[in-house]
């Protein structure tokens, strides 16, 4: 019987620092911190969770997508931090002129792997936004051309948490808890890839 | 015999003149470098004669998280590739001005626009455009969408846009937005409409 599992991507790493939040505070360090908290929260809810990187490793977007697609997770989450004011949840933006109905079981171009999961990713984004709102915070859902979302063959979202020179502007525990709640709801609904 | 205090004063004055001289030479060199860099960034193109024309620009507003369609006027060349580059130049002009609705790094420019069968546009950004671009998911998306939609608004037959940086492919603009893909102008316009 397939196990409900989550792959967490602490974005950036190695020679890719991501956004420079402050002179000594890099996005890649904050994303790893948040990823570890999210794994803890998921494990507390008896959900299997793995991180794409455990250290300051250098992973290309293709390497990340390959690792995720080989793992066949039930959910994929990529974590980001930015000096902004709002929590953003992103789903992959469609990049086709007519938005065709894809067949999950046929061969597809690598960069369109996400198309078949668009509906599930949108539902996950909405559930996550609601879980965040329950904690008296707000989140904006938006489609994006963010790498590597298009290449992921699973329900996938990105979450970008506001940060400043002291770290996250909102509690990382709150965000990790909200995300874990949203994923747990998805698990309870019986969604296993 | 010159008194000791006068000797010290003279030595100090001499040192001051020397330090000031070195500083002036340093400033002069810096100014020359800046002027040369600025001259290199200037568009090298024959002067354009003709009537002022109106074009549509899709401008990103970071603070509001929206796009707004604006009109701009300029004397534009007739040759399609030069015209496309000039239109994007008007858009970038909005972003490098102060205050800017969507700031771009200094020296950001489009090096060349190639039009393939008038359906595919290849935009070659200069290195400063990508290297100096702010890193962030929405900020990077907004730059790409604004460029694609502005081009599509003025070249309605255009279907796809591809980005290069200094003639080469790059994975992302500044760590987030995909630069390897070929963008559909229709898909980009749908997103812009959602955020208007």
Interface residues (C-beta under 8 A of the other chain):
Chain A: X12 X16 X18 X19 X20 X27 X60 X61 X80 X82 X83 X84 X88 X90 X93 X94 X95 X96 X97 X98 X99 X111 X140 X142 X143 X144 X145 X146 X147 X150 X158 X160
Chain B: X65 X134 X135 X136 X137 X138 X140 X141 X144 X159 X171 X172 X175 X176 X177 X178 X180 X181 X183 X184 X185 X186 X187 X190 X191 X194 X195
